[in-house]
Amino acid sequence: MPATTPSPGFLLSFEGSEGCGKSTQIRLLRERLEKSGRKVEVLREPGGTEIGESIRHLLQHAKEGHCMTPETELLLFAASRAQIVREKIRPLLESGAFVILDRFLDSTTVYQGIARGLPLESVRAINAFAIGGTLPQLTLVLDMDSATAWQRIHQTGRELDRIESQPQSFFEKVRQGYLEVARADPSRVKIIDASATPEAVHEAIWNLLTAQISL
Ligand code: TMP
């Protein structure tokens, strides 16, 4: 993977399986950062640009997505990422913004590489091409046991998308995949225990972040 591109802003990505509480933690962190005077931008993947949102629809809800091969899935996630990096992330970092990503390249490594079983060498090469050196300074993985995460998703009562409808065994592969990614890159990827209360998880995130940068 190429080295991180230096820029005045800060790039933080959140990762974890569905149902791990990512959206709540992103909202809490955004509010606290804004209170401390930072310009904050939250971007989601897949999506975050007009092209990316069309790709998101194709990946998650479109009926033609149901016969999608894992290879196509990988390339569509990468295409969405290539667009958001150049159209949004780099200009925001140059302007000094604190950019929070709701998923980034590690999702592809875990979901398409480890959980779907595509060759990891290909996944790495495609990820590297898509990000072109724009790597997060910090990645937080919200870790939770897969049975709880799976139950949470199924208790929402809403219609589940193509990936959320996977069996619990897929959620377990995702969890193990993230633990593997963190072991492989411990200086960038940190595991946060997401089983505590939202407030306690937020404090753990804040402590980790403020130990790394002054806010
Ligand atoms: P979410 O961000 O709302 O959880 O939805 C994104 C879904 O897409 C989620 O099921 C994880 C999946 N995903 C991948 O499989 N690979 C990727 O590279 C990304 C960004 C997401």
Boltz pocket constraint, residues with backbone or C-beta under 6 A from the ligand:
constraints:
  - pocket:
      binder: B
      contacts: [[A, 18], [A, 44], [A, 45], [A, 46], [A, 77], [A, 102], [A, 103], [A, 104], [A, 105], [A, 107], [A, 108], [A, 109], [A, 111], [A, 112], [A, 163], [A, 164]]
      max_distance: 6.0
